[in-house]
Amino acid sequence: MDITFIRTFLELCQTRHFGKTAHALYITQSAVSARIRHLEEQLGVKLLTRDRNNIQLTPAGLRFQRHAENIVSVWNLARQDTALEDENRSLLSIGAMFSLWDSSLQSWLGELRQNRTDIAFQVEAQDADTLLGRIREGALDLGFLYDPPPTSQMVSSECGKLELVMVSDEPELNAEDALQKDNYILVNWGTEFLTTHARLFSNHRPALTRVNLGRLALDQISRYGGSAYLARDMVEPYILKNTLFYVADAPVIERRFFAAYAANSQRKELIESVLEYFSKTEKEAGHNNL
């Protein structure tokens, strides 16, 4: 199967228009049609329904789209990995949930890039289901997520905890007052956090603003005021500058997170060495905070 045909299919999924797809790929419309027809012949199913400019994916097309994205991703990884052969570097693809990059993983990645010059990195942020799917398909070597994968086909281990603390731009604010204000922001740090938050503050009105990125909430309360539960690592520089303040009577909420990779991964030794480095840096950070 020609990777070019798959790329054409994915472009058509985006544009839903043969003419726009042809323009984007610098080919003719007849070439686009021929490539899609060739794909359908190879797969033995119809991928699209064509009604003038109304192009829709069939159920088979929708299923193939996910595989096509992984095929292209794995192909890109293979090309990059092969190109690195002469440089004696290994390619490692790492993914994590958005909020984990926001908090614990950014500084670790920076230190890892500086200290492991034998590795080239491909890094991405995804939701949990996408991360697990990409690990399963071989498009991702290592993923960080809040819950361990429920399958024996993957190796997982708890690798850290987030300390989520309530902070505000107002000094000496208590949790009761913070939660009653219009500018309280509820950050989605995962189902376990939301459940704990609801249990702790069951008598308070719902937050008027909800976000799924800690960095976005941090920016909002830094610029415009307010309160939110954020990762301690994120807010410490602001606490030291007295631009943000801990809400002293708000309980700390801990959120565990896990590393996961395919049990049959050919990069198992490299992955485990990287996780060992992660464990080392976490312990050093904990020791320095004592």
SVG drawing of the C-alpha trace seen along z (x, -y; Angstrom):
<svg xmlns="http://www.w3.org/2000/svg" viewBox="-25 -42 52 51">
<polyline fill="none" stroke="black" stroke-width="0.4" points="0.0,0.0 1.5,-3.3 1.8,-5.9 1.0,-8.6 -2.5,-7.2 -3.1,-7.2 -2.0,-10.8 -4.4,-11.7 -7.2,-10.0 -6.4,-11.9 -6.3,-15.2 -9.7,-14.4 -11.0,-13.6 -10.1,-17.2 -11.3,-19.1 -14.3,-16.8 -13.7,-18.2 -11.7,-16.7 -10.8,-20.0 -9.4,-21.4 -7.5,-18.2 -6.0,-18.3 -4.9,-21.9 -3.4,-21.1 -1.4,-18.2 -0.5,-19.9 -2.1,-17.1 -5.1,-16.9 -8.6,-16.0 -8.5,-12.8 -5.3,-11.8 -7.1,-12.2 -10.0,-10.1 -7.6,-7.4 -5.7,-7.2 -8.9,-6.9 -10.3,-4.3 -7.0,-2.3 -7.2,-2.4 -10.8,-1.2 -9.8,1.7 -7.0,2.7 -9.2,2.6 -12.2,4.1 -14.6,1.6 -16.0,-1.8 -14.4,-4.6 -16.5,-7.5 -19.9,-8.4 -19.8,-10.9 -22.7,-13.2 -21.4,-16.2 -19.6,-18.3 -21.1,-16.4 -18.4,-13.9 -19.0,-11.7 -17.0,-8.9 -18.7,-5.5 -18.5,-3.5 -15.6,-1.6 -14.0,-5.0 -14.4,-6.3 -12.7,-3.1 -9.9,-3.3 -9.2,-7.0 -7.9,-6.2 -5.6,-3.5 -4.5,-5.8 -3.4,-8.4 -1.4,-5.9 0.2,-4.4 1.4,-7.9 2.6,-8.6 4.6,-5.4 6.0,-6.0 7.2,-9.4 8.8,-7.9 10.5,-5.2 11.9,-7.8 13.2,-10.0 14.7,-7.0 16.4,-5.8 17.8,-9.2 19.3,-9.3 21.3,-6.0 24.4,-7.8 24.3,-10.1 24.2,-7.1 21.1,-8.4 17.9,-6.6 14.5,-8.2 12.0,-8.1 8.4,-9.3 6.8,-10.5 3.2,-11.5 1.4,-12.8 -1.9,-14.3 -2.0,-18.0 -2.2,-18.9 0.8,-16.6 3.0,-18.6 1.7,-21.7 2.9,-20.6 5.4,-17.8 6.9,-16.8 8.2,-20.0 11.2,-20.5 12.0,-16.7 11.9,-16.8 14.3,-19.8 16.8,-18.0 16.5,-14.8 17.2,-16.6 20.3,-18.1 21.6,-15.0 20.7,-12.3 22.3,-13.5 22.1,-10.0 18.3,-10.4 16.2,-12.4 12.7,-13.1 9.3,-13.4 6.9,-14.8 3.1,-15.3 0.1,-16.0 -3.1,-13.9 -6.0,-12.7 -5.8,-9.4 -7.7,-7.3 -5.6,-8.6 -2.3,-8.0 -3.2,-4.4 -4.3,-3.8 -1.1,-5.3 1.0,-3.1 -1.0,-0.1 -0.5,-0.9 3.3,-1.5 3.0,-5.2 4.2,-6.1 6.9,-4.6 6.0,-6.0 2.9,-7.7 2.1,-9.4 -1.4,-9.4 -3.5,-9.5 -4.7,-6.0 -2.9,-2.7 -4.0,-1.0 -6.3,1.9 -4.5,4.4 -1.7,6.9 -0.3,5.8 1.2,2.7 3.6,2.2 2.7,-0.5 4.0,-1.9 3.2,-4.8 5.9,-7.4 4.8,-10.4 2.2,-12.6 0.9,-16.0 0.3,-18.2 -2.7,-20.3 -3.0,-23.4 -5.6,-26.2 -4.0,-29.6 -5.4,-33.1 -4.2,-36.5 -5.6,-37.7 -3.5,-37.2 -5.2,-35.7 -8.2,-34.5 -10.0,-31.4 -11.4,-28.6 -15.0,-29.5 -14.7,-32.9 -12.6,-31.8 -15.2,-29.3 -18.1,-31.8 -16.4,-34.4 -17.3,-34.6 -13.6,-34.4 -13.0,-30.9 -11.8,-28.6 -12.3,-24.8 -9.5,-23.0 -10.1,-19.5 -7.2,-17.5 -9.0,-14.3 -12.0,-12.3 -10.4,-11.5 -9.7,-15.1 -13.1,-16.3 -14.7,-13.6 -12.6,-14.7 -13.2,-18.3 -17.0,-17.7 -16.9,-15.8 -14.8,-18.4 -16.9,-21.3 -20.3,-19.8 -22.1,-22.8 -20.7,-25.4 -22.1,-26.7 -20.7,-25.4 -17.7,-27.3 -18.7,-29.7 -15.4,-29.0 -14.1,-25.5 -10.9,-24.7 -8.9,-21.6 -5.5,-23.3 -3.8,-24.4 -1.6,-26.8 -4.7,-28.6 -6.2,-29.0 -2.8,-30.2 -2.7,-32.9 -6.2,-34.0 -5.8,-34.4 -2.4,-36.1 -3.8,-38.6 -7.3,-39.2 -7.5,-37.8 -9.2,-34.7 -8.5,-31.4 -7.9,-27.8 -6.4,-24.5 -3.1,-24.3 0.0,-22.1 2.4,-23.3 5.4,-23.2 3.5,-25.6 2.7,-28.2 5.9,-28.2 7.6,-31.0 4.5,-33.2 4.3,-32.4 7.9,-33.5 7.2,-36.8 4.1,-37.4 1.9,-37.6 -0.1,-34.6 -0.8,-33.2 -1.8,-29.9 -5.3,-29.6 -4.2,-28.2 -7.3,-26.4 -7.9,-24.6 -6.8,-20.9 -4.0,-19.7 -5.4,-17.2 -2.9,-14.6 -3.2,-13.1 -1.1,-10.1 0.1,-9.6 1.6,-6.6 4.0,-5.8 2.9,-3.2 4.5,-1.5 3.9,1.6 5.1,4.9 6.6,6.0 8.4,2.7 11.7,3.0 12.9,-0.1 12.1,1.4 15.7,0.9 15.8,-2.7 12.4,-3.4 13.3,-1.9 16.5,-4.0 14.5,-7.1 12.0,-6.2 14.9,-5.5 16.2,-9.0 12.7,-10.4 12.5,-8.6 15.9,-10.1 15.0,-13.6 11.7,-13.3 13.6,-12.1 16.1,-14.9 13.3,-17.5 11.6,-16.1 14.8,-16.2 15.5,-19.8 12.0,-20.8 12.6,-19.5"/>
</svg>
